[in-house]
Amino acid sequence: MVTKKIKKISLKAKLLLALGAFLIVILTGIGISYYLNYFKPNVNGNIEYLYINTGSDFNDVYLSIKSDAIVNDTVAFYNAAQNMEYVGKVKAGRYRLTKGMSNRAFINMLKAGNQEPVKVSFQNVRLKHTLAGMVSKKIETDSASISTLLDSTEFVKKYGFTTDNVYTMFIPNSYEIYWNTDAEKFFNRMHEEYTKFWNADRKSKASSINLSPIEVSILASIVDGEALNDKEMPRIAGLYMNRLLKGIRLEADPTVIFAVNDFTIRRVLNKHLRINSPYNTYLNSGLPPGPISMPSIHAIDAVLSYEKHDYIYMCAKEDFSGYHNYASTLSQHLINAKKFQQALNERNIKK
């Protein structure tokens, strides 16, 4: 009897051990599968960023990951994405890929939309459509979409601008912007930056010289066109303010070059001065309807704090240093101009 009981216990123990071993194998397999699907390093670092376009679905993302060979095991990524419910939560953006990133970390980043912003920098940009092209190389929207808004009277009116002067809204600087920013959101961001720039202090200074922020920027763009050296900007700004206050036409060569639309001109001739354009300040009094380039911060602040003097004439120095000779009388100006004309002739600069 005892022997039979021992045999029964022994058989039961063996069954339990076998069952235990089987469960361990199953759990180990599940654990390995879980590890492979979620925690094993999978992103290989072949490319630095994954770009997900606006409107993309999971299939689009999966095809990009496969075609660009972003992960070592696409099946594991696919399974993890399904189980983590990423399929219906695709967010557009520019995502930095770190070598050795697990599926879990990778998918959590995509689900949360934790993208890395791009840096958009611009300064000394002459034309607004050139800016559109530059920005479109950094963010998802194309240059045509930005240009269309720049040329839309109704759209820019919402921000208090016209299509002529809207370029004054763009303050040259470096900005961090999300890659999937569309054209309208880009404008919203630039207007926010414009509002920050035109703080109470700058607005007060503009008011004290009887110019609006837009007018300050338009004049600053002309100062930019004349000055090769930042430290000369306040004096040039003072000269143009003197002319405005006296009702004298600005007669600024950079406005003529802008009107002619030939930025290779080195010598402004009489034929250029006759060009019929609202930007030709030899023919039209006051400020032109818009800036002739993106005004720099230095030039804007130079206008706001312009140098007080009695100069109303200036002419480039004959040594081609980039600086100017100034005059408060026409007779002295003609002497300065003759020196510069002779220097141009000596260097055979005809246009």
Secondary structure as the mmCIF struct_conf table of DSSP 4:
data_model
#
loop_
_struct_conf.conf_type_id
_struct_conf.id
_struct_conf.beg_label_comp_id
_struct_conf.beg_label_asym_id
_struct_conf.beg_label_seq_id
_struct_conf.end_label_comp_id
_struct_conf.end_label_asym_id
_struct_conf.end_label_seq_id
HELX_RH_AL_P HELX_RH_AL_P1 VAL A 2 TYR A 34
HELX_RH_PI_P HELX_RH_PI_P1 TYR A 35 PHE A 39
BEND BEND1 LYS A 40 LYS A 40
STRN STRN1 PRO A 41 PRO A 41
STRN STRN2 VAL A 43 VAL A 43
BEND BEND2 ASN A 46 GLU A 48
STRN STRN3 TYR A 49 ILE A 52
TURN_TY1_P TURN_TY1_P1 THR A 54 GLY A 55
HELX_RH_AL_P HELX_RH_AL_P2 PHE A 58 SER A 67
TURN_TY1_P TURN_TY1_P2 ASP A 68 ALA A 69
STRN STRN4 VAL A 71 VAL A 71
BEND BEND3 ASN A 72 ASN A 72
HELX_RH_AL_P HELX_RH_AL_P3 THR A 74 ASN A 83
TURN_TY1_P TURN_TY1_P3 MET A 84 GLU A 85
TURN_TY1_P TURN_TY1_P4 VAL A 87 GLY A 88
STRN STRN5 GLY A 93 ARG A 96
TURN_TY1_P TURN_TY1_P5 LYS A 99 GLY A 100
STRN STRN6 SER A 102 SER A 102
HELX_RH_AL_P HELX_RH_AL_P4 ASN A 103 ALA A 112
TURN_TY1_P TURN_TY1_P6 GLY A 113 GLY A 113
HELX_LH_PP_P HELX_LH_PP_P1 GLN A 115 PRO A 117
STRN STRN7 VAL A 118 PHE A 122
BEND BEND4 ASN A 124 ASN A 124
HELX_RH_AL_P HELX_RH_AL_P5 LYS A 128 SER A 136
TURN_TY1_P TURN_TY1_P7 LYS A 137 LYS A 138
BEND BEND5 ILE A 139 THR A 141
HELX_RH_AL_P HELX_RH_AL_P6 SER A 143 LEU A 150
TURN_TY1_P TURN_TY1_P8 ASP A 151 ASP A 151
HELX_RH_AL_P HELX_RH_AL_P7 THR A 153 LYS A 157
TURN_TY1_P TURN_TY1_P9 LYS A 158 GLY A 160
TURN_TY1_P TURN_TY1_P10 THR A 163 ASN A 165
HELX_RH_3T_P HELX_RH_3T_P1 VAL A 166 MET A 169
STRN STRN8 ASN A 173 ILE A 177
TURN_TY1_P TURN_TY1_P11 TRP A 179 ASN A 180
HELX_RH_AL_P HELX_RH_AL_P8 ALA A 183 PHE A 197
BEND BEND6 TRP A 198 TRP A 198
HELX_RH_AL_P HELX_RH_AL_P9 ALA A 200 SER A 208
TURN_TY1_P TURN_TY1_P12 ILE A 209 ASN A 210
HELX_RH_AL_P HELX_RH_AL_P10 PRO A 213 GLU A 226
BEND BEND7 LEU A 228 ASN A 229
HELX_RH_3T_P HELX_RH_3T_P2 ASP A 230 GLU A 232
HELX_RH_AL_P HELX_RH_AL_P11 MET A 233 LYS A 246
TURN_TY1_P TURN_TY1_P13 GLY A 247 GLY A 247
HELX_RH_AL_P HELX_RH_AL_P12 ASP A 253 VAL A 260
TURN_TY1_P TURN_TY1_P14 ASN A 261 ASN A 261
TURN_TY1_P TURN_TY1_P15 PHE A 263 THR A 264
BEND BEND8 ARG A 266 ARG A 267
HELX_RH_AL_P HELX_RH_AL_P13 ASN A 270 LEU A 273
TURN_TY1_P TURN_TY1_P16 ARG A 274 ARG A 274
TURN_TY1_P TURN_TY1_P17 PRO A 278 TYR A 279
TURN_TY1_P TURN_TY1_P18 THR A 281 LEU A 283
BEND BEND9 ASN A 284 ASN A 284
BEND BEND10 GLY A 286 GLY A 286
BEND BEND11 PRO A 289 GLY A 290
BEND BEND12 ILE A 292 SER A 293
HELX_RH_AL_P HELX_RH_AL_P14 ILE A 297 LEU A 304
TURN_TY1_P TURN_TY1_P19 SER A 305 SER A 305
HELX_LH_PP_P HELX_LH_PP_P2 TYR A 306 LYS A 308
STRN STRN9 TYR A 313 ALA A 316
TURN_TY1_P TURN_TY1_P20 GLU A 318 ASP A 319
BEND BEND13 SER A 321 GLY A 322
STRN STRN10 HIS A 324 ALA A 327
BEND BEND14 SER A 328 THR A 329
HELX_RH_AL_P HELX_RH_AL_P15 LEU A 330 GLU A 346
TURN_TY1_P TURN_TY1_P21 ARG A 347 ASN A 348
#
